[in-house]
Amino acid sequence: MRWTPDDVLDAAFATLEAEGLEKLSLRGVARTLGAHLNSVSWYVKTKQTLIETMADTIVGTVRTDDLPADAVERVRVVAHRYRAAMLAHRDGGRLVAGTYAGTGKTLHLADTIVGALLEAGYPEPDAARLCWAIVYFTLGLTQEEQTPAGTPTREFGQLLETGAYPALAKVGAQLMVADSFDARFGYGVNALLRLPPG
């Protein structure tokens, strides 16, 4: 049977969903595909190339059509779509964060964000930095959201009562509010976009 690059990519995502990023391998993709390792490595030579291709595919699903007319709102919508694209895949945040995807799909997404920021009146250096800040914030929060929570060795409240963290003690109740990741993300993006241009 003749496999296509799309077949290999589909098998890679199926393997990711079943086994996670740590266990993703060309051999595992071949097993999922029901093919020989050579069939997979014909299209992707290394695990890193496979991950970069998968990251590019994830970023490529972020729609940049049907965006609001308001430039700042346009950035907000794109950021939410970027996060949703990564959350649609197991370990999607880590997979995308672990690559330097300077491809057309990634550049198109960045161009959309920077273009909207420039239109909103941000000077060029600020538009570039704010684009990076939004991307890094989105990647970081998405990775945390997709990482199983560990068991703390001591209760947070007990640590605050020691007096070693006076500033945190003042806002401890707010820190312990069980905000959803959606709420945290929305707040963070809004806060970044409230920075005045210039």
VEXDO-948847 format. One record per atom (N, C-alpha, C, O): x, y, z; residue in one letter; residue number from 1. Coordinates in nm, 2 decimals. Layout:
// residues N
       X       Y       Z  type  seq
       X       Y       Z     A  NUM
...
END
This chain:
// residues 198
       X       Y       Z  type  seq
    0.08   -0.12    0.00     M    1
    0.00    0.00    0.00     M    1
    0.09    0.12    0.00     M    1
    0.19    0.13    0.07     M    1
    0.05    0.23   -0.07     R    2
    0.12    0.35   -0.08     R    2
    0.06    0.45    0.02     R    2
   -0.05    0.49    0.01     R    2
    0.15    0.49    0.11     W    3
    0.10    0.59    0.21     W    3
    0.13    0.73    0.16     W    3
    0.22    0.75    0.08     W    3
    0.05    0.83    0.21     T    4
    0.07    0.97    0.18     T    4
    0.11    1.04    0.30     T    4
    0.10    0.99    0.41     T    4
    0.17    1.16    0.28     P    5
    0.21    1.25    0.40     P    5
    0.09    1.27    0.49     P    5
    0.11    1.27    0.61     P    5
   -0.03    1.28    0.43     D    6
   -0.15    1.31    0.52     D    6
   -0.18    1.18    0.61     D    6
   -0.22    1.19    0.72     D    6
   -0.16    1.06    0.55     D    7
   -0.17    0.94    0.63     D    7
   -0.08    0.94    0.74     D    7
   -0.12    0.90    0.86     D    7
    0.05    0.97    0.72     V    8
    0.15    0.97    0.82     V    8
    0.11    1.07    0.93     V    8
    0.12    1.05    1.05     V    8
    0.07    1.19    0.89     L    9
    0.03    1.30    0.99     L    9
   -0.09    1.25    1.07     L    9
   -0.09    1.28    1.19     L    9
   -0.19    1.20    1.01     D   10
   -0.31    1.15    1.08     D   10
   -0.27    1.04    1.18     D   10
   -0.31    1.05    1.30     D   10
   -0.18    0.95    1.14     A   11
   -0.13    0.85    1.24     A   11
   -0.05    0.91    1.35     A   11
   -0.06    0.87    1.46     A   11
    0.02    1.02    1.32     A   12
    0.10    1.09    1.42     A   12
    0.01    1.15    1.53     A   12
    0.04    1.14    1.65     A   12
   -0.10    1.21    1.48     F   13
   -0.19    1.27    1.58     F   13
   -0.26    1.16    1.66     F   13
   -0.29    1.18    1.78     F   13
   -0.30    1.05    1.59     A   14
   -0.36    0.94    1.66     A   14
   -0.27    0.89    1.77     A   14
   -0.31    0.86    1.88     A   14
   -0.14    0.88    1.74     T   15
   -0.04    0.83    1.83     T   15
   -0.02    0.93    1.95     T   15
   -0.01    0.89    2.06     T   15
   -0.02    1.06    1.92     L   16
   -0.01    1.16    2.02     L   16
   -0.13    1.15    2.12     L   16
   -0.11    1.15    2.24     L   16
   -0.25    1.13    2.06     E   17
   -0.37    1.13    2.15     E   17
   -0.36    1.00    2.24     E   17
   -0.40    1.01    2.35     E   17
   -0.31    0.89    2.18     A   18
   -0.31    0.77    2.26     A   18
   -0.20    0.76    2.36     A   18
   -0.22    0.70    2.47     A   18
   -0.08    0.81    2.33     E   19
    0.04    0.79    2.41     E   19
    0.10    0.91    2.47     E   19
    0.18    0.90    2.56     E   19
    0.06    1.03    2.42     G   20
    0.12    1.15    2.47     G   20
    0.25    1.19    2.40     G   20
    0.31    1.11    2.33     G   20
    0.30    1.31    2.42     L   21
    0.42    1.36    2.36     L   21
    0.54    1.29    2.39     L   21
    0.63    1.26    2.31     L   21
    0.55    1.25    2.52     E   22
    0.68    1.18    2.57     E   22
    0.70    1.05    2.49     E   22
    0.82    1.02    2.46     E   22
    0.59    0.98    2.45     K   23
    0.61    0.85    2.39     K   23
    0.59    0.86    2.24     K   23
    0.60    0.75    2.17     K   23
    0.57    0.98    2.19     L   24
    0.56    0.99    2.04     L   24
    0.69    0.95    1.97     L   24
    0.80    1.01    2.01     L   24
    0.69    0.87    1.88     S   25
    0.81    0.83    1.80     S   25
    0.77    0.79    1.66     S   25
    0.66    0.76    1.63     S   25
    0.87    0.79    1.57     L   26
    0.85    0.74    1.44     L   26
    0.80    0.60    1.44     L   26
    0.72    0.56    1.36     L   26
    0.86    0.52    1.52     R   27
    0.82    0.38    1.53     R   27
    0.68    0.36    1.58     R   27
    0.60    0.28    1.52     R   27
    0.64    0.44    1.67     G   28
    0.50    0.44    1.72     G   28
    0.40    0.48    1.61     G   28
    0.29    0.43    1.60     G   28
    0.44    0.58    1.53     V   29
    0.35    0.63    1.42     V   29
    0.34    0.52    1.32     V   29
    0.23    0.49    1.27     V   29
    0.45    0.45    1.29     A   30
    0.45    0.34    1.19     A   30
    0.35    0.23    1.25     A   30
    0.28    0.17    1.17     A   30
    0.36    0.20    1.38     R   31
    0.27    0.10    1.43     R   31
    0.13    0.14    1.42     R   31
    0.04    0.06    1.38     R   31
    0.10    0.27    1.45     T   32
   -0.04    0.31    1.44     T   32
   -0.09    0.30    1.29     T   32
   -0.20    0.27    1.26     T   32
    0.00    0.34    1.20     L   33
   -0.03    0.33    1.06     L   33
   -0.04    0.19    1.00     L   33
   -0.10    0.17    0.90     L   33
    0.02    0.10    1.07     G   34
    0.03   -0.04    1.02     G   34
    0.12   -0.05    0.91     G   34
    0.10   -0.12    0.81     G   34
    0.23    0.03    0.92     A   35
    0.33    0.03    0.81     A   35
    0.47    0.00    0.87     A   35
    0.49    0.00    0.99     A   35
    0.57   -0.01    0.78     H   36
    0.71   -0.03    0.82     H   36
    0.76    0.11    0.86     H   36
    0.72    0.21    0.81     H   36
    0.86    0.11    0.95     L   37
    0.93    0.23    0.99     L   37
    0.98    0.31    0.87     L   37
    0.97    0.43    0.86     L   37
    1.03    0.24    0.77     N   38
    1.08    0.31    0.65     N   38
    0.97    0.39    0.57     N   38
    1.00    0.49    0.52     N   38
    0.85    0.34    0.58     S   39
    0.74    0.42    0.52     S   39
    0.72    0.55    0.58     S   39
    0.68    0.65    0.51     S   39
    0.73    0.56    0.71     V   40
    0.72    0.68    0.79     V   40
    0.84    0.77    0.77     V   40
    0.83    0.89    0.74     V   40
    0.96    0.71    0.78     S   41
    1.08    0.79    0.77     S   41
    1.11    0.84    0.63     S   41
    1.19    0.93    0.61     S   41
    1.04    0.79    0.53     W   42
    1.04    0.84    0.39     W   42
    0.99    0.99    0.39     W   42
    1.04    1.07    0.31     W   42
    0.89    1.01    0.47     Y   43
    0.83    1.14    0.48     Y   43
    0.88    1.24    0.58     Y   43
    0.89    1.36    0.56     Y   43
    0.91    1.18    0.70     V   44
    0.97    1.26    0.81     V   44
    1.10    1.18    0.86     V   44
    1.09    1.07    0.90     V   44
    1.21    1.25    0.86     K   45
    1.34    1.18    0.88     K   45
    1.36    1.16    1.03     K   45
    1.43    1.07    1.07     K   45
    1.31    1.26    1.12     T   46
    1.34    1.26    1.26     T   46
    1.22    1.29    1.34     T   46
    1.12    1.34    1.29     T   46
    1.22    1.26    1.47     K   47
    1.11    1.29    1.56     K   47
    1.09    1.44    1.56     K   47
    0.98    1.49    1.56     K   47
    1.20    1.52    1.56     Q   48
    1.18    1.66    1.57     Q   48
    1.12    1.72    1.44     Q   48
    1.03    1.81    1.45     Q   48
    1.15    1.66    1.33     T   49
    1.08    1.70    1.20     T   49
    0.93    1.67    1.21     T   49
    0.85    1.75    1.17     T   49
    0.90    1.55    1.27     L   50
    0.76    1.51    1.28     L   50
    0.69    1.61    1.37     L   50
    0.58    1.66    1.34     L   50
    0.75    1.65    1.49     I   51
    0.69    1.74    1.58     I   51
    0.67    1.88    1.51     I   51
    0.57    1.94    1.53     I   51
    0.77    1.92    1.44     E   52
    0.76    2.05    1.37     E   52
    0.64    2.05    1.27     E   52
    0.57    2.15    1.26     E   52
    0.63    1.94    1.20     T   53
    0.52    1.93    1.10     T   53
    0.39    1.93    1.17     T   53
    0.29    1.99    1.13     T   53
    0.38    1.86    1.29     M   54
    0.25    1.85    1.36     M   54
    0.22    1.99    1.42     M   54
    0.10    2.03    1.42     M   54
    0.32    2.06    1.47     A   55
    0.30    2.20    1.53     A   55
    0.25    2.29    1.42     A   55
    0.16    2.37    1.44     A   55
    0.31    2.28    1.30     D   56
    0.27    2.37    1.19     D   56
    0.13    2.34    1.15     D   56
    0.05    2.43    1.12     D   56
    0.09    2.21    1.16     T   57
   -0.05    2.17    1.12     T   57
   -0.15    2.23    1.23     T   57
   -0.25    2.28    1.19     T   57
   -0.11    2.22    1.35     I   58
   -0.20    2.28    1.46     I   58
   -0.22    2.43    1.44     I   58
   -0.33    2.48    1.44     I   58
   -0.10    2.50    1.42     V   59
   -0.11    2.64    1.40     V   59
   -0.19    2.68    1.27     V   59
   -0.26    2.78    1.27     V   59
   -0.18    2.59    1.17     G   60
   -0.25    2.61    1.05     G   60
   -0.40    2.60    1.06     G   60
   -0.47    2.65    0.97     G   60
   -0.45    2.54    1.17     T   61
   -0.60    2.53    1.19     T   61
   -0.66    2.66    1.25     T   61
   -0.78    2.67    1.26     T   61
   -0.57    2.75    1.29     V   62
   -0.62    2.88    1.35     V   62
   -0.68    2.96    1.24     V   62
   -0.61    3.01    1.16     V   62
   -0.81    2.98    1.25     R   63
   -0.87    3.06    1.14     R   63
   -0.84    3.21    1.16     R   63
   -0.85    3.26    1.27     R   63
   -0.81    3.28    1.05     T   64
   -0.79    3.42    1.06     T   64
   -0.89    3.49    0.97     T   64
   -0.87    3.61    0.93     T   64
   -1.00    3.42    0.93     D   65
   -1.11    3.48    0.86     D   65
   -1.22    3.52    0.95     D   65
   -1.21    3.48    1.07     D   65
   -1.31    3.59    0.91     D   66
   -1.43    3.62    0.99     D   66
   -1.39    3.68    1.12     D   66
   -1.45    3.65    1.23     D   66
   -1.30    3.78    1.12     L   67
   -1.25    3.84    1.24     L   67
   -1.33    3.98    1.26     L   67
   -1.38    4.03    1.16     L   67
   -1.34    4.02    1.38     P   68
   -1.40    4.15    1.41     P   68
   -1.34    4.27    1.33     P   68
   -1.22    4.26    1.30     P   68
   -1.41    4.37    1.31     A   69
   -1.36    4.49    1.25     A   69
   -1.26    4.56    1.34     A   69
   -1.16    4.62    1.30     A   69
   -1.29    4.57    1.47     D   70
   -1.21    4.64    1.57     D   70
   -1.08    4.56    1.58     D   70
   -1.07    4.44    1.60     D   70
   -0.97    4.64    1.57     A   71
   -0.83    4.57    1.56     A   71
   -0.80    4.50    1.69     A   71
   -0.74    4.39    1.68     A   71
   -0.82    4.56    1.81     V   72
   -0.79    4.50    1.93     V   72
   -0.87    4.38    1.95     V   72
   -0.82    4.27    2.00     V   72
   -1.00    4.38    1.92     E   73
   -1.08    4.27    1.94     E   73
   -1.04    4.15    1.84     E   73
   -1.05    4.04    1.87     E   73
   -0.98    4.19    1.73     R   74
   -0.93    4.09    1.63     R   74
   -0.82    4.01    1.70     R   74
   -0.81    3.89    1.68     R   74
   -0.73    4.08    1.76     V   75
   -0.62    4.01    1.83     V   75
   -0.67    3.92    1.94     V   75
   -0.62    3.81    1.95     V   75
   -0.77    3.97    2.02     R   76
   -0.82    3.89    2.12     R   76
   -0.88    3.76    2.07     R   76
   -0.86    3.65    2.12     R   76
   -0.96    3.77    1.96     V   77
   -1.02    3.65    1.90     V   77
   -0.91    3.55    1.85     V   77
   -0.93    3.43    1.87     V   77
   -0.81    3.60    1.78     V   78
   -0.71    3.52    1.73     V   78
   -0.63    3.45    1.84     V   78
   -0.60    3.33    1.83     V   78
   -0.61    3.52    1.95     A   79
   -0.54    3.45    2.07     A   79
   -0.63    3.34    2.12     A   79
   -0.57    3.23    2.15     A   79
   -0.76    3.36    2.13     H   80
   -0.84    3.25    2.18     H   80
   -0.85    3.14    2.08     H   80
   -0.85    3.02    2.13     H   80
   -0.85    3.16    1.96     R   81
   -0.85    3.05    1.86     R   81
   -0.71    2.98    1.86     R   81
   -0.71    2.86    1.84     R   81
   -0.60    3.05    1.88     Y   82
   -0.47    2.99    1.89     Y   82
   -0.47    2.89    2.01     Y   82
   -0.42    2.77    2.00     Y   82
   -0.52    2.93    2.13     R   83
   -0.53    2.84    2.24     R   83
   -0.62    2.72    2.21     R   83
   -0.58    2.61    2.25     R   83
   -0.73    2.75    2.16     A   84
   -0.83    2.64    2.13     A   84
   -0.76    2.53    2.03     A   84
   -0.79    2.41    2.05     A   84
   -0.69    2.58    1.94     A   85
   -0.62    2.49    1.84     A   85
   -0.53    2.39    1.92     A   85
   -0.52    2.28    1.88     A   85
   -0.45    2.45    2.01     M   86
   -0.36    2.36    2.09     M   86
   -0.43    2.27    2.18     M   86
   -0.39    2.16    2.20     M   86
   -0.54    2.32    2.25     L   87
   -0.61    2.24    2.34     L   87
   -0.69    2.13    2.27     L   87
   -0.73    2.03    2.34     L   87
   -0.71    2.14    2.14     A   88
   -0.78    2.03    2.07     A   88
   -0.69    1.90    2.06     A   88
   -0.74    1.80    2.01     A   88
   -0.57    1.91    2.10     H   89
   -0.48    1.79    2.09     H   89
   -0.41    1.77    2.22     H   89
   -0.37    1.86    2.29     H   89
   -0.40    1.65    2.26     R   90
   -0.33    1.61    2.38     R   90
   -0.18    1.67    2.37     R   90
   -0.12    1.65    2.27     R   90
   -0.14    1.73    2.48     D   91
   -0.01    1.79    2.48     D   91
    0.02    1.89    2.37     D   91
    0.13    1.92    2.33     D   91
   -0.09    1.95    2.31     G   92
   -0.07    2.04    2.20     G   92
    0.01    2.17    2.24     G   92
    0.09    2.21    2.15     G   92
   -0.01    2.22    2.36     G   93
    0.07    2.33    2.40     G   93
    0.22    2.30    2.40     G   93
    0.30    2.38    2.35     G   93
    0.26    2.19    2.46     R   94
    0.40    2.15    2.47     R   94
    0.45    2.12    2.33     R   94
    0.57    2.16    2.30     R   94
    0.37    2.06    2.25     L   95
    0.42    2.03    2.12     L   95
    0.45    2.15    2.04     L   95
    0.56    2.16    1.97     L   95
    0.36    2.25    2.04     V   96
    0.39    2.38    1.96     V   96
    0.50    2.46    2.03     V   96
    0.58    2.51    1.96     V   96
    0.51    2.46    2.16     A   97
    0.61    2.54    2.23     A   97
    0.75    2.48    2.21     A   97
    0.85    2.56    2.21     A   97
    0.76    2.35    2.18     G   98
    0.89    2.29    2.16     G   98
    0.94    2.30    2.02     G   98
    1.04    2.23    1.99     G   98
    0.89    2.39    1.94     T   99
    0.94    2.40    1.80     T   99
    0.96    2.55    1.77     T   99
    0.91    2.64    1.83     T   99
    1.04    2.56    1.67     Y  100
    1.06    2.69    1.61     Y  100
    1.00    2.68    1.47     Y  100
    1.06    2.64    1.37     Y  100
    0.87    2.72    1.47     A  101
    0.80    2.69    1.34     A  101
    0.79    2.82    1.26     A  101
    0.69    2.90    1.27     A  101
    0.90    2.85    1.19     G  102
    0.90    2.97    1.11     G  102
    0.84    2.95    0.97     G  102
    0.90    2.99    0.87     G  102
    0.73    2.88    0.96     T  103
    0.67    2.85    0.84     T  103
    0.57    2.95    0.80     T  103
    0.53    3.04    0.88     T  103
    0.51    2.93    0.68     G  104
    0.41    3.02    0.63     G  104
    0.29    3.03    0.72     G  104
    0.23    3.14    0.74     G  104
    0.25    2.91    0.78     K  105
    0.13    2.91    0.87     K  105
    0.15    2.99    1.00     K  105
    0.07    3.07    1.04     K  105
    0.27    2.97    1.06     T  106
    0.30    3.04    1.18     T  106
    0.32    3.19    1.15     T  106
    0.27    3.28    1.23     T  106
    0.39    3.22    1.04     L  107
    0.41    3.36    1.01     L  107
    0.28    3.43    0.97     L  107
    0.27    3.55    1.00     L  107
    0.19    3.36    0.91     H  108
    0.06    3.42    0.88     H  108
   -0.01    3.46    1.01     H  108
   -0.07    3.57    1.01     H  108
   -0.01    3.37    1.11     L  109
   -0.08    3.40    1.23     L  109
   -0.01    3.52    1.30     L  109
   -0.08    3.61    1.34     L  109
    0.12    3.53    1.30     A  110
    0.19    3.64    1.36     A  110
    0.16    3.77    1.28     A  110
    0.15    3.88    1.34     A  110
    0.16    3.76    1.15     D  111
    0.13    3.88    1.07     D  111
   -0.01    3.93    1.10     D  111
   -0.03    4.05    1.10     D  111
   -0.11    3.84    1.12     T  112
   -0.24    3.89    1.15     T  112
   -0.24    3.96    1.28     T  112
   -0.31    4.07    1.29     T  112
   -0.17    3.91    1.39     I  113
   -0.17    3.98    1.52     I  113
   -0.10    4.11    1.51     I  113
   -0.15    4.21    1.55     I  113
    0.02    4.11    1.45     V  114
    0.10    4.24    1.44     V  114
    0.03    4.34    1.35     V  114
    0.02    4.46    1.39     V  114
   -0.04    4.30    1.24     G  115
   -0.11    4.39    1.16     G  115
   -0.22    4.46    1.23     G  115
   -0.25    4.58    1.22     G  115
   -0.29    4.38    1.32     A  116
   -0.40    4.44    1.39     A  116
   -0.35    4.53    1.50     A  116
   -0.41    4.64    1.52     A  116
   -0.24    4.50    1.56     L  117
   -0.18    4.59    1.66     L  117
   -0.13    4.72    1.60     L  117
   -0.15    4.83    1.66     L  117
   -0.07    4.71    1.48     L  118
   -0.03    4.83    1.41     L  118
   -0.15    4.92    1.38     L  118
   -0.15    5.04    1.39     L  118
   -0.25    4.85    1.33     E  119
   -0.38    4.92    1.30     E  119
   -0.44    4.99    1.42     E  119
   -0.50    5.10    1.41     E  119
   -0.42    4.93    1.54     A  120
   -0.47    4.98    1.66     A  120
   -0.39    5.10    1.72     A  120
   -0.43    5.17    1.81     A  120
   -0.28    5.13    1.65     G  121
   -0.20    5.24    1.69     G  121
   -0.07    5.21    1.77     G  121
    0.00    5.30    1.81     G  121
   -0.04    5.08    1.79     Y  122
    0.09    5.05    1.86     Y  122
    0.21    5.08    1.77     Y  122
    0.20    5.05    1.65     Y  122
    0.31    5.15    1.82     P  123
    0.43    5.16    1.74     P  123
    0.49    5.03    1.71     P  123
    0.46    4.93    1.77     P  123
    0.57    5.03    1.60     E  124
    0.62    4.90    1.55     E  124
    0.69    4.81    1.66     E  124
    0.67    4.69    1.67     E  124
    0.78    4.87    1.74     P  125
    0.85    4.79    1.84     P  125
    0.75    4.73    1.94     P  125
    0.77    4.62    1.98     P  125
    0.65    4.81    1.98     D  126
    0.55    4.76    2.08     D  126
    0.46    4.65    2.02     D  126
    0.43    4.56    2.08     D  126
    0.43    4.67    1.89     A  127
    0.35    4.57    1.82     A  127
    0.42    4.43    1.82     A  127
    0.36    4.33    1.84     A  127
    0.55    4.44    1.79     A  128
    0.63    4.32    1.79     A  128
    0.64    4.25    1.92     A  128
    0.62    4.13    1.94     A  128
    0.67    4.33    2.03     R  129
    0.69    4.28    2.16     R  129
    0.55    4.23    2.22     R  129
    0.55    4.12    2.28     R  129
    0.45    4.30    2.19     L  130
    0.32    4.25    2.24     L  130
    0.27    4.12    2.17     L  130
    0.21    4.04    2.23     L  130
    0.31    4.11    2.04     C  131
    0.28    3.98    1.97     C  131
    0.35    3.87    2.04     C  131
    0.29    3.76    2.07     C  131
    0.48    3.89    2.07     W  132
    0.55    3.78    2.15     W  132
    0.49    3.76    2.28     W  132
    0.48    3.64    2.32     W  132
    0.45    3.86    2.36     A  133
    0.39    3.85    2.49     A  133
    0.27    3.76    2.48     A  133
    0.24    3.68    2.57     A  133
    0.18    3.79    2.38     I  134
    0.06    3.72    2.37     I  134
    0.09    3.57    2.34     I  134
    0.02    3.48    2.39     I  134
    0.18    3.55    2.24     V  135
    0.21    3.41    2.21     V  135
    0.27    3.33    2.33     V  135
    0.23    3.22    2.35     V  135
    0.36    3.40    2.40     Y  136
    0.43    3.33    2.51     Y  136
    0.33    3.30    2.62     Y  136
    0.32    3.19    2.68     Y  136
    0.24    3.40    2.65     F  137
    0.14    3.38    2.75     F  137
    0.04    3.27    2.72     F  137
    0.01    3.18    2.80     F  137
    0.00    3.26    2.59     T  138
   -0.09    3.16    2.54     T  138
   -0.02    3.02    2.55     T  138
   -0.09    2.93    2.60     T  138
    0.10    3.01    2.51     L  139
    0.17    2.88    2.52     L  139
    0.19    2.84    2.66     L  139
    0.16    2.72    2.69     L  139
    0.23    2.93    2.75     G  140
    0.25    2.89    2.89     G  140
    0.13    2.85    2.96     G  140
    0.13    2.74    3.03     G  140
    0.02    2.92    2.95     L  141
   -0.10    2.88    3.01     L  141
   -0.16    2.75    2.96     L  141
   -0.21    2.67    3.03     L  141
   -0.15    2.74    2.83     T  142
   -0.20    2.62    2.77     T  142
   -0.13    2.49    2.81     T  142
   -0.18    2.39    2.84     T  142
    0.01    2.51    2.82     Q  143
    0.09    2.39    2.88     Q  143
    0.05    2.36    3.02     Q  143
    0.03    2.24    3.05     Q  143
    0.03    2.46    3.10     E  144
   -0.01    2.44    3.24     E  144
   -0.15    2.37    3.25     E  144
   -0.17    2.28    3.32     E  144
   -0.24    2.41    3.16     E  145
   -0.37    2.36    3.16     E  145
   -0.37    2.21    3.12     E  145
   -0.45    2.13    3.17     E  145
   -0.28    2.17    3.03     Q  146
   -0.27    2.04    2.99     Q  146
   -0.18    1.95    3.07     Q  146
   -0.16    1.83    3.04     Q  146
   -0.12    2.00    3.18     T  147
   -0.03    1.93    3.27     T  147
   -0.11    1.88    3.39     T  147
   -0.17    1.96    3.45     T  147
   -0.11    1.75    3.42     P  148
   -0.19    1.71    3.54     P  148
   -0.13    1.77    3.66     P  148
   -0.01    1.79    3.68     P  148
   -0.22    1.82    3.75     A  149
   -0.18    1.89    3.87     A  149
   -0.11    1.79    3.97     A  149
   -0.16    1.68    3.99     A  149
    0.00    1.83    4.02     G  150
    0.07    1.75    4.12     G  150
    0.01    1.77    4.26     G  150
   -0.08    1.86    4.28     G  150
    0.04    1.69    4.35     T  151
    0.00    1.70    4.49     T  151
    0.09    1.79    4.57     T  151
    0.21    1.75    4.58     T  151
    0.04    1.90    4.62     P  152
    0.13    1.99    4.69     P  152
    0.18    1.92    4.82     P  152
    0.10    1.84    4.88     P  152
    0.30    1.95    4.86     T  153
    0.36    1.89    4.98     T  153
    0.29    1.95    5.11     T  153
    0.28    1.88    5.21     T  153
    0.26    2.08    5.10     R  154
    0.19    2.15    5.21     R  154
    0.08    2.23    5.16     R  154
    0.09    2.28    5.04     R  154
   -0.02    2.25    5.24     E  155
   -0.13    2.33    5.19     E  155
   -0.08    2.47    5.17     E  155
    0.00    2.53    5.25     E  155
   -0.14    2.54    5.07     F  156
   -0.10    2.68    5.04     F  156
   -0.13    2.77    5.16     F  156
   -0.04    2.85    5.19     F  156
   -0.24    2.75    5.22     G  157
   -0.28    2.84    5.33     G  157
   -0.18    2.83    5.45     G  157
   -0.14    2.93    5.51     G  157
   -0.13    2.70    5.47     Q  158
   -0.03    2.68    5.58     Q  158
    0.10    2.75    5.55     Q  158
    0.16    2.81    5.64     Q  158
    0.14    2.75    5.43     L  159
    0.26    2.82    5.39     L  159
    0.25    2.97    5.41     L  159
    0.34    3.04    5.45     L  159
    0.13    3.03    5.37     L  160
    0.11    3.17    5.39     L  160
    0.11    3.21    5.54     L  160
    0.16    3.32    5.57     L  160
    0.07    3.12    5.62     E  161
    0.06    3.15    5.77     E  161
    0.20    3.16    5.83     E  161
    0.21    3.21    5.94     E  161
    0.30    3.11    5.76     T  162
    0.43    3.11    5.82     T  162
    0.49    3.25    5.83     T  162
    0.59    3.28    5.90     T  162
    0.43    3.34    5.75     G  163
    0.48    3.48    5.75     G  163
    0.60    3.50    5.65     G  163
    0.65    3.61    5.64     G  163
    0.63    3.39    5.58     A  164
    0.75    3.40    5.49     A  164
    0.71    3.47    5.36     A  164
    0.80    3.51    5.28     A  164
    0.58    3.48    5.33     Y  165
    0.54    3.54    5.20     Y  165
    0.43    3.65    5.23     Y  165
    0.31    3.63    5.20     Y  165
    0.47    3.76    5.28     P  166
    0.37    3.86    5.32     P  166
    0.29    3.92    5.21     P  166
    0.17    3.95    5.23     P  166
    0.35    3.94    5.09     A  167
    0.27    3.99    4.98     A  167
    0.16    3.89    4.94     A  167
    0.05    3.93    4.91     A  167
    0.20    3.76    4.93     L  168
    0.11    3.66    4.89     L  168
    0.00    3.64    4.99     L  168
   -0.11    3.61    4.96     L  168
    0.03    3.66    5.12     A  169
   -0.07    3.65    5.23     A  169
   -0.18    3.75    5.21     A  169
   -0.29    3.73    5.24     A  169
   -0.14    3.87    5.16     K  170
   -0.24    3.98    5.14     K  170
   -0.34    3.94    5.03     K  170
   -0.46    3.98    5.04     K  170
   -0.29    3.87    4.93     V  171
   -0.38    3.84    4.82     V  171
   -0.42    3.69    4.81     V  171
   -0.47    3.64    4.71     V  171
   -0.39    3.62    4.92     G  172
   -0.41    3.47    4.92     G  172
   -0.54    3.43    4.89     G  172
   -0.56    3.33    4.81     G  172
   -0.65    3.50    4.94     A  173
   -0.78    3.46    4.90     A  173
   -0.81    3.47    4.76     A  173
   -0.88    3.38    4.70     A  173
   -0.76    3.57    4.69     Q  174
   -0.78    3.59    4.55     Q  174
   -0.70    3.48    4.47     Q  174
   -0.75    3.43    4.37     Q  174
   -0.58    3.45    4.52     L  175
   -0.50    3.35    4.45     L  175
   -0.57    3.21    4.46     L  175
   -0.55    3.13    4.36     L  175
   -0.64    3.19    4.56     M  176
   -0.70    3.06    4.58     M  176
   -0.84    3.04    4.51     M  176
   -0.90    2.94    4.51     M  176
   -0.89    3.15    4.46     V  177
   -1.01    3.15    4.38     V  177
   -1.00    3.05    4.27     V  177
   -0.90    3.06    4.19     V  177
   -1.09    2.96    4.26     A  178
   -1.08    2.85    4.16     A  178
   -1.12    2.90    4.02     A  178
   -1.21    2.85    3.96     A  178
   -1.05    3.00    3.97     D  179
   -1.08    3.05    3.84     D  179
   -1.05    2.94    3.74     D  179
   -0.96    2.86    3.75     D  179
   -1.14    2.93    3.64     S  180
   -1.11    2.83    3.53     S  180
   -0.99    2.88    3.45     S  180
   -0.96    3.00    3.45     S  180
   -0.94    2.79    3.37     F  181
   -0.83    2.84    3.28     F  181
   -0.89    2.94    3.18     F  181
   -0.82    3.03    3.13     F  181
   -1.01    2.92    3.14     D  182
   -1.07    3.01    3.05     D  182
   -1.07    3.15    3.11     D  182
   -1.04    3.25    3.04     D  182
   -1.11    3.16    3.23     A  183
   -1.12    3.29    3.30     A  183
   -0.98    3.35    3.31     A  183
   -0.96    3.47    3.29     A  183
   -0.88    3.27    3.35     R  184
   -0.74    3.32    3.36     R  184
   -0.69    3.37    3.23     R  184
   -0.62    3.47    3.22     R  184
   -0.72    3.29    3.12     F  185
   -0.67    3.33    2.99     F  185
   -0.74    3.46    2.94     F  185
   -0.67    3.55    2.90     F  185
   -0.87    3.47    2.96     G  186
   -0.94    3.59    2.92     G  186
   -0.89    3.71    2.99     G  186
   -0.87    3.82    2.93     G  186
   -0.86    3.70    3.13     Y  187
   -0.81    3.81    3.20     Y  187
   -0.67    3.85    3.15     Y  187
   -0.64    3.97    3.14     Y  187
   -0.59    3.75    3.13     G  188
   -0.45    3.78    3.09     G  188
   -0.44    3.85    2.95     G  188
   -0.37    3.95    2.94     G  188
   -0.52    3.80    2.86     V  189
   -0.52    3.86    2.72     V  189
   -0.57    4.00    2.73     V  189
   -0.52    4.10    2.67     V  189
   -0.68    4.02    2.81     N  190
   -0.74    4.15    2.82     N  190
   -0.64    4.25    2.89     N  190
   -0.63    4.37    2.85     N  190
   -0.57    4.20    2.99     A  191
   -0.47    4.29    3.06     A  191
   -0.36    4.33    2.96     A  191
   -0.31    4.44    2.96     A  191
   -0.31    4.23    2.88     L  192
   -0.21    4.27    2.79     L  192
   -0.25    4.37    2.68     L  192
   -0.18    4.46    2.65     L  192
   -0.38    4.35    2.64     L  193
   -0.43    4.44    2.54     L  193
   -0.47    4.58    2.59     L  193
   -0.50    4.67    2.51     L  193
   -0.48    4.59    2.72     R  194
   -0.51    4.72    2.78     R  194
   -0.39    4.81    2.79     R  194
   -0.40    4.93    2.82     R  194
   -0.27    4.75    2.76     L  195
   -0.15    4.84    2.76     L  195
   -0.17    4.95    2.65     L  195
   -0.20    4.91    2.54     L  195
   -0.15    5.07    2.69     P  196
   -0.17    5.18    2.59     P  196
   -0.07    5.18    2.48     P  196
    0.05    5.15    2.51     P  196
   -0.11    5.20    2.36     P  197
   -0.01    5.21    2.25     P  197
    0.09    5.33    2.28     P  197
    0.05    5.43    2.34     P  197
    0.21    5.31    2.24     G  198
    0.31    5.41    2.25     G  198
    0.38    5.42    2.39     G  198
    0.46    5.51    2.41     G  198
END
